[in-house]
Amino acid sequence: MSVENFSVVDLVAHDPKTDQVALVIVEQRPWDNSRERLLQLQQKIHNYVSYALDGQFARTYPDFVGKPLTIALSCFAEPDAATMQFLDEMKRRLHRYTIGLEVRVLHVQAG
């Protein structure tokens, strides 16, 4: 899973404690500060927004309709400055659709 496969919704998760739904983007690759990666991320987010707003989400998960919705970018490293700037702008744009956007940096520990 990564942002380069932008036609796939990586994961849909529901937190019963908060009753929120997350459309999760998983990025396993390190951030490389490239324009190509930003374009891939932009396409992936746009596809997630379309999935949420165009009815496919409602048909697939009717029990989640009307619950708070967030697009969650899960990655293994902090995004670079250009990516964070892009994500901040996307967060502002998504606010009008009542869709949140957050970055979740996953920390993996060897056992």
Buried (B, 14 or more C-beta within 10 A) or exposed (E): EBBBEBEEBBEBEEEEEEEBBBBBBBBEEEBEEEEEBBBBBBBBBEBBBEBBEEEEBBEEEEEBEEEBBBBBBBBBEEBBEBBEEBBEEBBEEBEEEEBBBEBEEEEEEEE
